[in-house]
């Protein structure tokens, strides 16, 4: 039963993380410029937020989840503005020519930024509830083995980000000497993130 809960969590975490959205674009771009580690750490920020939302949904923390859903408008406007900021910043940035620039607090900043972007989307809780129901899980399961389930969610999400950053890392090794290609990637990533942010603001209006 314990192993089953972890496997269910793995499936849930992987399926929630897999669709490529703004976090995926950000993870790929950071991997191409700063390396696999920074790209993977970026994904871990999202995985942590997924695990927190999975904890709320799995353990039935309705008070917290209802509060976050009630603040959805404010959280999403913060997330959308942050996406616009990142989009503009990436668009105008100059590609790093030195991998040493990825050292220091770069991984920490990468982790925090993707965590904040993911946590500002409380609708994720509803996604977890829907997936829990689809897998036939009941309240006894989620109450007794909730922490194992959340561990599985985190590992499943982390597995996706490891896979994505590894693939992007292979591409990065072939492109690292081509500054023009990196400039194009920065422009493309910046525009996509900006469009995601603008679309979020339009939907709120």
Secondary structure per residue as TSV (DSSP state, phi and psi in degrees):
chain	resnum	aa	ss	phi	psi
A	1	X	-	360.0	-38.2
A	2	X	H	-64.7	-45.4
A	3	X	H	-64.0	-35.5
A	4	X	H	-63.4	-40.0
A	5	X	H	-65.8	-39.3
A	6	X	H	-66.0	-41.8
A	7	X	H	-63.8	-40.1
A	8	X	H	-62.3	-41.7
A	9	X	H	-62.8	-40.1
A	10	X	H	-59.6	-44.8
A	11	X	H	-63.2	-44.4
A	12	X	H	-64.3	-49.4
A	13	X	H	-60.9	-42.5
A	14	X	H	-66.3	-43.5
A	15	X	H	-69.6	-33.0
A	16	X	H	-72.5	-38.3
A	17	X	H	-81.1	-28.9
A	18	X	H	-59.9	-42.2
A	19	X	S	-56.2	126.8
A	20	X	-	-80.0	113.2
A	21	X	S	-124.4	-151.1
A	22	X	H	-61.6	-35.1
A	23	X	H	-67.1	-40.4
A	24	X	H	-63.0	-43.4
A	25	X	H	-60.5	-42.7
A	26	X	H	-64.9	-42.4
A	27	X	H	-63.5	-44.4
A	28	X	H	-63.4	-46.8
A	29	X	H	-62.2	-42.8
A	30	X	H	-67.2	-35.7
A	31	X	H	-64.4	-43.8
A	32	X	H	-63.5	-34.8
A	33	X	H	-93.6	-40.0
A	34	X	H	-110.9	-8.2
A	35	X	-	108.9	168.5
A	36	X	H	-62.7	-37.9
A	37	X	H	-62.1	-48.4
A	38	X	H	-64.1	-39.2
A	39	X	H	-63.3	-43.0
A	40	X	H	-66.5	-42.3
A	41	X	H	-62.8	-35.8
A	42	X	H	-58.3	-44.7
A	43	X	H	-65.0	-34.2
A	44	X	H	-64.0	-29.9
A	45	X	H	-62.1	-44.2
A	46	X	H	-66.5	-39.0
A	47	X	H	-62.9	-38.1
A	48	X	H	-63.9	-44.5
A	49	X	H	-64.3	-40.8
A	50	X	H	-59.5	-42.4
A	51	X	H	-64.4	-39.3
A	52	X	H	-63.7	-44.6
A	53	X	H	-67.8	-35.2
A	54	X	H	-64.3	-37.0
A	55	X	H	-62.3	-45.3
A	56	X	H	-63.0	-44.4
A	57	X	H	-71.9	-42.6
A	58	X	H	-70.3	-37.5
A	59	X	T	-91.4	1.8
A	60	X	T	68.8	37.1
A	61	X	-	-79.8	71.8
A	62	X	H	-66.8	-33.0
A	63	X	H	-62.9	-47.2
A	64	X	H	-68.3	-46.0
A	65	X	H	-65.3	-39.6
A	66	X	H	-65.3	-36.8
A	67	X	H	-64.1	-46.2
A	68	X	H	-63.7	-41.0
A	69	X	H	-66.0	-32.5
A	70	X	H	-68.3	-27.2
A	71	X	T	-97.3	15.4
A	72	X	H	-55.4	-42.4
A	73	X	H	-60.4	-45.8
A	74	X	H	-69.1	-40.7
A	75	X	H	-65.6	-41.1
A	76	X	H	-70.9	-32.4
A	77	X	H	-69.6	-35.5
A	78	X	H	-64.4	-45.8
A	79	X	H	-63.6	-39.4
A	80	X	H	-66.9	-42.8
A	81	X	H	-64.2	-39.7
A	82	X	H	-63.7	-38.8
A	83	X	H	-63.4	-42.9
A	84	X	H	-60.5	-42.8
A	85	X	H	-60.9	-47.9
A	86	X	H	-62.9	-39.9
A	87	X	H	-59.7	-48.0
A	88	X	H	-65.2	-43.9
A	89	X	H	-60.8	-44.3
A	90	X	H	-68.4	-39.6
A	91	X	H	-59.9	-41.2
A	92	X	H	-91.9	-3.4
A	93	X	-	-76.0	155.1
A	94	X	-	-98.9	127.7
A	95	X	-	-55.4	139.5
A	96	X	-	-69.6	134.2
A	97	X	S	-101.5	-2.0
A	98	X	-	-132.1	118.0
A	99	X	G	-62.7	-19.3
A	100	X	G	-64.3	-21.0
A	101	X	G	-67.4	-14.2
A	102	X	G	-82.0	-4.7
A	103	X	S	-82.3	-169.2
A	104	X	T	71.2	-133.8
A	105	X	T	-93.8	10.8
A	106	X	H	-58.2	-48.3
A	107	X	H	-60.8	-39.3
A	108	X	H	-63.3	-45.0
A	109	X	H	-63.3	-39.4
A	110	X	H	-62.7	-43.2
A	111	X	H	-63.2	-49.0
A	112	X	H	-63.9	-41.5
A	113	X	H	-64.5	-43.8
A	114	X	H	-73.2	-31.2
A	115	X	H	-61.8	-46.8
A	116	X	H	-66.0	-40.1
A	117	X	H	-62.6	-40.0
A	118	X	H	-74.6	-39.1
A	119	X	H	-71.7	-18.1
A	120	X	T	-83.1	10.1
A	121	X	-	-120.1	77.8
A	122	X	T	-66.4	-12.5
A	123	X	T	-61.7	-18.5
A	124	X	H	-55.9	-32.4
A	125	X	H	-57.0	-43.5
A	126	X	H	-63.3	-35.8
A	127	X	H	-62.6	-43.0
A	128	X	H	-65.0	-43.0
A	129	X	H	-59.8	-42.7
A	130	X	H	-63.8	-42.9
A	131	X	H	-68.4	-39.6
A	132	X	H	-56.2	-46.3
A	133	X	H	-64.9	-40.8
A	134	X	H	-63.8	-30.2
A	135	X	T	-86.5	2.7
A	136	X	T	74.2	28.1
A	137	X	-	-84.6	144.5
A	138	X	-	-115.8	173.6
A	139	X	H	-63.0	-32.2
A	140	X	H	-65.1	-40.2
A	141	X	H	-60.6	-50.9
A	142	X	H	-71.8	-24.2
A	143	X	H	-79.8	-44.4
A	144	X	H	-74.5	-36.3
A	145	X	S	-123.8	27.4
A	146	X	H	-57.9	-40.2
A	147	X	H	-70.5	-34.1
A	148	X	H	-67.2	-38.1
A	149	X	H	-61.6	-46.0
A	150	X	H	-65.1	-37.2
A	151	X	H	-59.9	-43.6
A	152	X	H	-63.2	-40.7
A	153	X	H	-59.5	-45.6
A	154	X	H	-63.6	-44.8
A	155	X	H	-66.2	-38.5
A	156	X	H	-65.3	-42.7
A	157	X	H	-66.0	-43.6
A	158	X	H	-62.3	-36.3
A	159	X	H	-61.2	-40.9
A	160	X	H	-63.6	-44.4
A	161	X	H	-68.8	-32.6
A	162	X	H	-65.3	-42.4
A	163	X	H	-64.0	-46.6
A	164	X	H	-64.7	-45.0
A	165	X	H	-68.4	-31.4
A	166	X	H	-68.0	-43.3
A	167	X	H	-64.4	-44.2
A	168	X	H	-64.1	-33.2
A	169	X	H	-65.8	-36.8
A	170	X	H	-62.8	-42.6
A	171	X	H	-65.5	-39.2
A	172	X	H	-61.3	-38.5
A	173	X	H	-61.8	-27.6
A	174	X	H	-88.1	-14.6
A	175	X	H	-113.9	-7.0
A	176	X	T	-60.8	-23.7
A	177	X	T	-92.5	-2.0
A	178	X	-	-104.8	93.1
A	179	X	H	-66.1	-31.4
A	180	X	H	-64.2	-42.4
A	181	X	H	-62.9	-39.4
A	182	X	H	-66.4	-36.1
A	183	X	H	-63.5	-41.9
A	184	X	H	-62.6	-40.6
A	185	X	H	-64.2	-41.4
A	186	X	H	-61.6	-43.6
A	187	X	H	-63.7	-46.8
A	188	X	H	-63.7	-48.0
A	189	X	H	-61.7	-43.4
A	190	X	H	-60.9	-44.1
A	191	X	H	-64.4	-44.1
A	192	X	H	-62.6	-46.4
A	193	X	H	-63.8	-40.1
A	194	X	H	-62.8	-41.3
A	195	X	H	-65.9	-38.4
A	196	X	H	-61.1	-43.8
A	197	X	H	-64.8	-45.3
A	198	X	H	-63.4	-41.2
A	199	X	H	-62.8	-38.2
A	200	X	H	-63.1	-41.4
A	201	X	H	-67.0	-40.4
A	202	X	H	-63.5	-41.7
A	203	X	H	-63.0	-36.4
A	204	X	H	-67.8	-37.4
A	205	X	-	-70.6	360.0
